[in-house]
Structures are given as structure tokens and as C-alpha cells.
């Protein structure tokens, strides 16, 4: 029997942080539509974000970004993300994104597709002059705003890192452990290493791994299936590791 999530006495203040202004602007408009009496404050710098979260300990937090590209941000917010209900809004979620969200307390995530549907619905309501309370609001964002909950899980990331490299190494270790738990074979790990090193075409992988074409094809497909990702090279390059140059 699972325990119910702990509800959170929100103050009506929402803090919105993101690195893509069109997305942030759309989310701000939707938040205002769902909670007309709330105050949605957009913040674009980490120092301002930390200060605002300290000032309002009951504020809700919405982060519009790709978790795998903001390891340092999540680490800086390691305490705040356990004290404030948080929702992540992203255009894509890879294998390493899921690890990030889990390590920070199983944070909920909403995709851009759902966000786009909400924006379209809002625009239709405005066009037809339908009152806001008659517009459909069933969405992950609406659920989050109306029934915020604190994270249930516990972080495995210790609060001892003072330099970039040790933190990135630790996150890579967590990712490697997760792959072992998924039963990723040594050959598939070698394939990942080869792809990261620049051997990306089928011919290059055949030569580097000394394996027949059929095995390369089958193993790559099974690897992506194990990691829950679509068969795209981008997924393997950016969804199976943490890249320092992206942070």
C-alpha cells in the first residue's frame, strides 16, 4: 500500500525559471489563466532564483529546461527542490533526464506537446470569448498548481562537491550504475563508448567493434529499447551521458 503524497500549503506565488523565453512566456500566461489570483514571477538568473525561494518558502517552482543540460543548476537547488514543490517542463526527456529527475526526488515533468495543446485551448477560449472557468484545464500543469506536493524520494547526490569535474564524474557513475541495473551488456557499453568517441556510422562501428553488420544493427536497437529511447543518433549522443560542454 503506497502512502499518500504530502500536500503543500502554497502561498499563491509561482516562481518560473527557464532558458527559452517563448516557452517561459507561454507558461506564465497559462499559470495566470489557471490561477488568476496568483503571482507568477519570472526569474532568469540562479542568484535571483535562490534569493526569491528563500524569501517565499511556500512558493511553487516551475523549471522550463532540459535536466541533463543543467546539472549544476539542479545541484545548486539541491535543498530548495526538497522544500518547494517543483514541476519540470521540457521538449524531450532522455534516459539521463529521467535519472536526474529521480535523483532529485522523482520530480514531475510535463512535455511541450501538452503545453502546446493548452496554449491552443487557451487561444480558442479567447477567440470564442469563453470565460476562463469554462475552458478545459485538465493537465499536468493545472494539477500541479492546484494540488502541489513535495518530492517523495531522497537524493543520492551528496552535498560535498566544490568543483565541476567531481560532480560530473559522480553523475556519470550514477548513470553507469543505472545502466548496469538495466542489464546493459559489455558489448553495448563498448558500442556507446565508440559512439561517444566519434565512431558513428555503421561502417565505423563495424571496424571499431570488430563485429558483423547484423550484430551492430541488432545491438543498437536493443540498447535503445532497454533505455526507453527512440532510434536516433542524437539520443545516444546526448541521452546516455552528461556532457560538461552543455552545462
C-alpha angles and dihedrals in degrees: 000000000000121000118240117256117260111254120225127223097230119199096216091256120121124192114206121196128176149138099227115068099200090055094044091048092050092049092049091053092049093047090053090049094050095042107026093177096051128098114232111194120193115214126184105182131064097229090053090046093053091046093050093048089052092050093050110035091178098052121121118234127217118186117194104197148086108276095213090059095051106051091137092051092051090047091051088051094044093122098033092055089061094046098046129049106246136193124195120212115194141159094227138010120209132186093271091047090058090051091051093051092047094048090054095055104289094292115201119245133203122198128227091243091066090043091054091051090052092050091050090049091049092050090049091052090051092048092051092040090237114166112254092242089061095053118098111263102172102129141114089258093053091046090050094049095046099040109025118183133187120243114277100205133072127240120247091196110103120222097236107095119116099163133054099236099057091049092049090046090052093050089049088052091053089050092050091050089051090052090051089051088053088055095244105179123234090248092055090048089053089050090053091049090051092050091049089051092056103267097127110141120082091245092052092049092048091054096042097045096035091226134129122263094250092055093049091051095046095044093050091050092048091046093055090045091053091051093046096240136127120257099265128128090226089061091055094044098047106015100058101051143027113251118208092205090061095055 
